[in-house]
Amino acid sequence: MKTMKKRLAASNTQVKKRRFITLIEILIVVGIIALVSGLATIGIRKALRDQKFRTEAYQVLTTLRLAQQLMIVLNTDVHVKFKRTDEGFNYRIELDDKLSERWHKELTRNRPLLKEIHAINFKDALEGGEGPLDIRFLSGGTVMSQGVMRLGTAAPGSPGALETFICLPGFPHFLQTTSSPQEDVACDAAVQRKYDQAVTQVTVAEVNEKNSQFKDTETEEKPKNDKKESQAAPKKS
């Protein structure tokens, strides 16, 4: 009997120990699940934030592309103006046009509010005055805002800030976003100066060639005209 009691007591002790160990295991598993869930939630929030930021940046890019196209197609002056509010950035197109009231209203309506973009940085080579940020597409493309537009979730240099850039070269150009202005030729002012100089040289050469051709044609036609005039002159009796 004593032996049986000892065995039962030992068995009960092992069961209690086993239950205690199982409880610890459950707590560990629950803790791991909570940790993984928290990390997953943070990851999901970050992914959503990234996606919203990229969507808003693409909306800005699309609006700038539309403004440039309107300038070229309609041959009119177009502005894209940004204004900071407590809820985010408002932005819209303004243009001098002769479109119908319906189309004018549609094109110049306020774009979706920018809530994830908290900082827009742009230094315009046109040296605009104070007031809302104004991106200008003027004079059929001969006068346009030039510089690098930064769109970010925070000010430049802020740790962890998302940012993207849109390079405006100052003349009609295919606009796109870039993560590094140094990798986009349109952002390089030195390259743009070389481009402008090359275009100017080519234009001057073409003008000089046309003038030379015109002078040669004029020189060839002049003797023919003199000969015709001499033949047409009446003989004196």
C-alpha angles and dihedrals in degrees: 000000000000090000091052092049090051091051093049091048092050090047092051090049091052091048091051091048090048091050090049092051091047091053091052090050091051091051090049092050092047090049092050091048091050091049093048091047091051092050091046091051091050090048092049092049091049091048091050091047091050091049093048091049093050091047092053092046089052090050090055091048091050091051092051090049090050091049091052092048092049090052092052099041098040095032089225137127114265131189131191108202127193125197127184118229134176090262098044141286122328116202136173145164121256120189142169103230145141096228124133117276091252094055093042091053092048095049096044098044119122113273121229111294114262106232102159094044104079099165131044115181123186133153108197119213086213086067098227121203130245122300134061119356105270122196107195132206104181143162096018092301099313092105116040138148112270127199145067117297114208120202114191145161088232141007119298113283095023111141114251094009118150114225142170133181137222116199118213109192096190097252135065106297139152103268123215140158122256134187091215123036089200089066095052116080090205089065095054109095092192091054090047091053090052089048092050091048091049092049090048092050092049091047093049091048091051092048092049091048091050091048090049091050090048092051092048091050091047091050092050094048095047097069090046091052091047090051092049091049092051092049092047094050113103118246116248114238 
